[in-house]
């Protein structure tokens, strides 16, 4: 049950912070870094989060399904979902404070 509760907390956190990293998740959810890392890894495995940097360290994750809502609203007519998704992943990223 505790794992499920943490998963629900992460989903709520992601709606407020759709672009994040493990350190921000740990701080925002007030949990251990290892816990945040496992949750983020599981969400990435399920396709809920998309890793954006391709690096082994300092990875940033995008809550892509949520961001797709906004990309579809603002997409020009005729653009496919795949094209919009690629644009969302390539959007400029602000550094986390």
VOLO-923383 format. One line per field, with one value per residue (C-alpha): x, y, z. Coordinates in nm, 3 decimals, always signed. Layout:
BEGIN
xx X ... $
yy Y ... $
zz Z ... $
//
This chain:
BEGIN
xx +0.000 +0.283 +0.420 +0.080 +0.048 +0.389 +0.288 -0.025 +0.183 +0.423 +0.136 +0.006 +0.356 +0.398 +0.084 +0.247 +0.601 +0.580 +0.952 +1.159 +1.454 +1.504 +1.641 +1.340 +1.101 +1.271 +1.252 +0.899 +0.763 +0.975 +1.113 +1.455 +1.650 +1.651 +1.271 +1.232 +1.476 +1.283 +0.950 +1.085 +1.242 +0.912 +0.717 +0.971 +0.940 +0.561 +0.594 +0.451 +0.781 +1.022 +1.392 +1.505 +1.882 +2.018 +2.278 +2.362 +2.369 +2.163 +1.872 +1.558 +1.219 +0.909 +0.555 +0.486 +0.121 +0.023 +0.226 +0.073 -0.263 -0.120 +0.078 -0.236 -0.435 -0.171 -0.071 -0.133 -0.390 -0.247 +0.036 +0.043 +0.062 +0.411 +0.534 +0.388 +0.540 +0.887 +0.850 +0.745 +1.054 +1.285 +1.138 +1.387 +1.436 +1.492 +1.753 +1.611 +1.695 $
yy +0.000 +0.241 +0.207 +0.289 +0.593 +0.719 +0.663 +0.874 +1.143 +1.145 +1.184 +1.482 +1.629 +1.587 +1.786 +2.083 +2.010 +1.833 +1.889 +1.755 +1.551 +1.299 +1.552 +1.780 +1.486 +1.382 +1.737 +1.805 +1.478 +1.490 +1.141 +0.980 +1.017 +0.638 +0.627 +0.910 +0.739 +0.412 +0.589 +0.792 +0.481 +0.291 +0.583 +0.604 +0.228 +0.267 +0.557 +0.814 +1.002 +1.054 +1.102 +1.402 +1.434 +1.094 +1.129 +0.892 +1.173 +1.488 +1.346 +1.550 +1.392 +1.518 +1.422 +1.376 +1.258 +1.570 +1.804 +1.646 +1.794 +2.143 +2.056 +1.920 +2.230 +2.457 +2.232 +2.369 +2.176 +1.870 +1.799 +1.443 +1.343 +1.200 +1.530 +1.727 +1.482 +1.525 +1.903 +1.883 +1.677 +1.919 +2.231 +2.452 +2.345 +2.577 +2.470 +2.356 +2.581 $
zz +0.000 +0.081 -0.273 -0.420 -0.196 -0.309 -0.672 -0.622 -0.453 -0.749 -0.996 -0.798 -0.785 -1.162 -1.238 -1.065 -1.190 -1.529 -1.594 -1.309 -1.192 -0.912 -0.665 -0.713 -0.675 -0.350 -0.212 -0.335 -0.198 +0.118 +0.061 +0.031 -0.293 -0.339 -0.309 -0.559 -0.795 -0.787 -0.843 -1.134 -1.289 -1.263 -1.413 -1.698 -1.756 -1.778 -2.024 -1.785 -1.768 -2.058 -1.990 -2.194 -2.162 -2.265 -1.991 -1.708 -1.452 -1.402 -1.597 -1.654 -1.696 -1.873 -1.779 -2.150 -2.144 -1.949 -2.169 -2.480 -2.379 -2.418 -2.731 -2.900 -2.810 -2.961 -3.254 -3.602 -3.802 -3.976 -3.731 -3.607 -3.243 -3.300 -3.446 -3.157 -2.907 -3.060 -3.039 -2.673 -2.589 -2.771 -2.608 -2.419 -2.061 -1.767 -1.515 -1.181 -0.889 $
//
